[in-house]
Amino acid sequence: MKTKFAIAALSLASVLSFGASAANLVTDQQVASENLQSVGTISVSGIDGAPTTIREQLSQKADQQGATAYRVIEAYNNGNYHATAELYK
């Protein structure tokens, strides 16, 4: 349940975040409809991260890897947060 909540919070945060980043958060449906190709995974972790901060970290790491999009595949927050995302081009 915490994983689903964390993923939902990250998704909502992406809508509310107005930071400029090249890599966009995408959904399963967008991956399929836009025929995006997986190019690997990334993860971020830390202490007391807000959903917007976690999203920004994922986006920055995706940018560094040359990805145009990413999809959160795992996220949890038990005092320490961790999120894993699949990268797409």
CYANA upper distance limits for C-alpha pairs under 8 A (distance plus 0.5 A):
  1 MET  CA      5 PHE  CA      6.75
  2 LYS  CA      6 ALA  CA      6.54
  2 LYS  CA     76 TYR  CA      6.69
  2 LYS  CA     77 ASN  CA      7.85
  3 THR  CA      7 ILE  CA      6.67
  3 THR  CA     74 GLU  CA      7.34
  3 THR  CA     75 ALA  CA      5.89
  3 THR  CA     76 TYR  CA      5.50
  3 THR  CA     77 ASN  CA      8.40
  4 LYS  CA      8 ALA  CA      6.58
  4 LYS  CA     75 ALA  CA      8.31
  5 PHE  CA      9 ALA  CA      6.53
  6 ALA  CA     10 LEU  CA      6.63
  6 ALA  CA     51 PRO  CA      8.38
  6 ALA  CA     75 ALA  CA      6.10
  6 ALA  CA     76 TYR  CA      6.11
  6 ALA  CA     77 ASN  CA      7.42
  7 ILE  CA     11 SER  CA      6.66
  7 ILE  CA     72 VAL  CA      7.38
  7 ILE  CA     74 GLU  CA      7.71
  7 ILE  CA     75 ALA  CA      6.34
  7 ILE  CA     76 TYR  CA      8.38
  8 ALA  CA     12 LEU  CA      6.64
  9 ALA  CA     13 ALA  CA      6.49
  9 ALA  CA     51 PRO  CA      6.65
 10 LEU  CA     14 SER  CA      6.72
 10 LEU  CA     51 PRO  CA      5.62
 10 LEU  CA     52 THR  CA      7.44
 10 LEU  CA     54 ILE  CA      8.02
 10 LEU  CA     55 ARG  CA      6.87
 11 SER  CA     15 VAL  CA      7.28
 11 SER  CA     25 LEU  CA      8.24
 12 LEU  CA     16 LEU  CA      7.02
 13 ALA  CA     17 SER  CA      6.39
 13 ALA  CA     51 PRO  CA      6.34
 13 ALA  CA     52 THR  CA      5.75
 13 ALA  CA     55 ARG  CA      7.85
 14 SER  CA     25 LEU  CA      7.53
 14 SER  CA     52 THR  CA      7.34
 14 SER  CA     55 ARG  CA      7.18
 17 SER  CA     52 THR  CA      7.06
 19 GLY  CA     56 GLU  CA      8.42
 21 SER  CA     59 SER  CA      7.12
 21 SER  CA     60 GLN  CA      7.77
 21 SER  CA     63 ASP  CA      8.21
 22 ALA  CA     59 SER  CA      8.09
 22 ALA  CA     63 ASP  CA      6.84
 22 ALA  CA     68 THR  CA      6.77
 22 ALA  CA     69 ALA  CA      8.43
 23 ALA  CA     59 SER  CA      6.02
 23 ALA  CA     60 GLN  CA      8.14
 23 ALA  CA     62 ALA  CA      6.63
 23 ALA  CA     63 ASP  CA      6.22
 23 ALA  CA     67 ALA  CA      6.66
 23 ALA  CA     68 THR  CA      4.90
 23 ALA  CA     69 ALA  CA      5.03
 23 ALA  CA     70 TYR  CA      7.18
 24 ASN  CA     59 SER  CA      7.52
 24 ASN  CA     68 THR  CA      6.92
 24 ASN  CA     69 ALA  CA      4.99
 24 ASN  CA     70 TYR  CA      6.68
 25 LEU  CA     59 SER  CA      8.24
 25 LEU  CA     69 ALA  CA      6.29
 25 LEU  CA     70 TYR  CA      5.61
 25 LEU  CA     71 ARG  CA      6.19
 25 LEU  CA     72 VAL  CA      8.24
 26 VAL  CA     30 GLN  CA      6.47
 26 VAL  CA     31 VAL  CA      7.31
 26 VAL  CA     69 ALA  CA      6.91
 26 VAL  CA     70 TYR  CA      6.49
 26 VAL  CA     71 ARG  CA      5.79
 27 THR  CA     31 VAL  CA      6.87
 27 THR  CA     71 ARG  CA      6.70
 28 ASP  CA     32 ALA  CA      6.95
 28 ASP  CA     71 ARG  CA      8.00
 29 GLN  CA     33 SER  CA      6.53
 30 GLN  CA     34 GLU  CA      6.12
 30 GLN  CA     35 ASN  CA      8.42
 31 VAL  CA     35 ASN  CA      6.31
 31 VAL  CA     36 LEU  CA      5.70
 32 ALA  CA     36 LEU  CA      7.35
 36 LEU  CA     88 TYR  CA      6.32
 36 LEU  CA     89 LYS  CA      6.41
 37 GLN  CA     88 TYR  CA      5.74
 37 GLN  CA     89 LYS  CA      5.99
 38 SER  CA     86 GLU  CA      7.38
 38 SER  CA     87 LEU  CA      6.18
 38 SER  CA     88 TYR  CA      4.99
 38 SER  CA     89 LYS  CA      7.19
 39 VAL  CA     67 ALA  CA      8.04
 39 VAL  CA     86 GLU  CA      8.11
 39 VAL  CA     87 LEU  CA      5.96
 39 VAL  CA     88 TYR  CA      5.95
 39 VAL  CA     89 LYS  CA      7.30
 40 GLY  CA     86 GLU  CA      6.39
 40 GLY  CA     87 LEU  CA      5.85
 40 GLY  CA     88 TYR  CA      8.03
 41 THR  CA     84 THR  CA      7.48
 41 THR  CA     85 ALA  CA      6.05
 41 THR  CA     86 GLU  CA      4.84
 41 THR  CA     87 LEU  CA      6.00
 42 ILE  CA     58 LEU  CA      8.00
 42 ILE  CA     61 LYS  CA      7.67
 42 ILE  CA     62 ALA  CA      7.83
 42 ILE  CA     84 THR  CA      6.20
 42 ILE  CA     85 ALA  CA      5.95
 42 ILE  CA     86 GLU  CA      7.06
 42 ILE  CA     87 LEU  CA      7.82
 43 SER  CA     58 LEU  CA      7.67
 43 SER  CA     82 HIS  CA      7.64
 43 SER  CA     83 ALA  CA      5.98
 43 SER  CA     84 THR  CA      4.65
 43 SER  CA     85 ALA  CA      6.70
 44 VAL  CA     54 ILE  CA      7.88
 44 VAL  CA     57 GLN  CA      7.44
 44 VAL  CA     58 LEU  CA      7.19
 44 VAL  CA     82 HIS  CA      6.22
 44 VAL  CA     83 ALA  CA      5.96
 44 VAL  CA     84 THR  CA      7.11
 45 SER  CA     80 ASN  CA      7.72
 45 SER  CA     81 TYR  CA      5.79
 45 SER  CA     82 HIS  CA      4.67
 45 SER  CA     83 ALA  CA      6.91
 46 GLY  CA     80 ASN  CA      6.15
 46 GLY  CA     81 TYR  CA      5.95
 46 GLY  CA     82 HIS  CA      7.26
 47 ILE  CA     79 GLY  CA      6.97
 47 ILE  CA     80 ASN  CA      4.90
 47 ILE  CA     81 TYR  CA      6.52
 48 ASP  CA     77 ASN  CA      8.48
 48 ASP  CA     79 GLY  CA      6.48
 48 ASP  CA     80 ASN  CA      6.31
 48 ASP  CA     81 TYR  CA      7.13
 49 GLY  CA     53 THR  CA      6.56
 49 GLY  CA     54 ILE  CA      6.65
 49 GLY  CA     80 ASN  CA      8.12
 49 GLY  CA     81 TYR  CA      6.86
 50 ALA  CA     54 ILE  CA      6.80
 51 PRO  CA     55 ARG  CA      6.64
 52 THR  CA     56 GLU  CA      6.65
 53 THR  CA     57 GLN  CA      6.72
 54 ILE  CA     58 LEU  CA      6.74
 54 ILE  CA     83 ALA  CA      8.06
 55 ARG  CA     59 SER  CA      6.58
 56 GLU  CA     60 GLN  CA      6.60
 57 GLN  CA     61 LYS  CA      6.69
 58 LEU  CA     62 ALA  CA      6.56
 58 LEU  CA     85 ALA  CA      7.83
 59 SER  CA     63 ASP  CA      6.63
 59 SER  CA     70 TYR  CA      8.04
 60 GLN  CA     64 GLN  CA      6.77
 61 LYS  CA     65 GLN  CA      6.87
 62 ALA  CA     66 GLY  CA      6.88
 62 ALA  CA     67 ALA  CA      5.75
 62 ALA  CA     68 THR  CA      7.92
 62 ALA  CA     69 ALA  CA      7.81
 62 ALA  CA     70 TYR  CA      7.38
 62 ALA  CA     87 LEU  CA      7.08
 63 ASP  CA     67 ALA  CA      6.09
 63 ASP  CA     68 THR  CA      7.57
 66 GLY  CA     89 LYS  CA      8.40
 67 ALA  CA     87 LEU  CA      6.39
 67 ALA  CA     88 TYR  CA      6.01
 67 ALA  CA     89 LYS  CA      5.77
 68 THR  CA     87 LEU  CA      8.24
 68 THR  CA     88 TYR  CA      6.61
 68 THR  CA     89 LYS  CA      5.68
 69 ALA  CA     87 LEU  CA      6.51
 69 ALA  CA     88 TYR  CA      5.59
 69 ALA  CA     89 LYS  CA      6.97
 70 TYR  CA     85 ALA  CA      6.50
 70 TYR  CA     86 GLU  CA      5.94
 70 TYR  CA     87 LEU  CA      4.95
 70 TYR  CA     88 TYR  CA      6.28
 71 ARG  CA     85 ALA  CA      5.68
 71 ARG  CA     86 GLU  CA      5.76
 71 ARG  CA     87 LEU  CA      7.20
 72 VAL  CA     83 ALA  CA      7.57
 72 VAL  CA     84 THR  CA      6.40
 72 VAL  CA     85 ALA  CA      4.67
 72 VAL  CA     86 GLU  CA      6.98
 73 ILE  CA     83 ALA  CA      8.21
 73 ILE  CA     84 THR  CA      6.25
 73 ILE  CA     85 ALA  CA      5.74
 73 ILE  CA     86 GLU  CA      7.14
 74 GLU  CA     82 HIS  CA      8.38
 74 GLU  CA     83 ALA  CA      5.95
 74 GLU  CA     84 THR  CA      5.52
 74 GLU  CA     85 ALA  CA      7.39
 75 ALA  CA     81 TYR  CA      7.95
 75 ALA  CA     82 HIS  CA      6.13
 75 ALA  CA     83 ALA  CA      4.65
 75 ALA  CA     84 THR  CA      6.87
 76 TYR  CA     81 TYR  CA      6.16
 76 TYR  CA     82 HIS  CA      6.07
 76 TYR  CA     83 ALA  CA      7.04
 77 ASN  CA     81 TYR  CA      4.67
 77 ASN  CA     82 HIS  CA      7.03
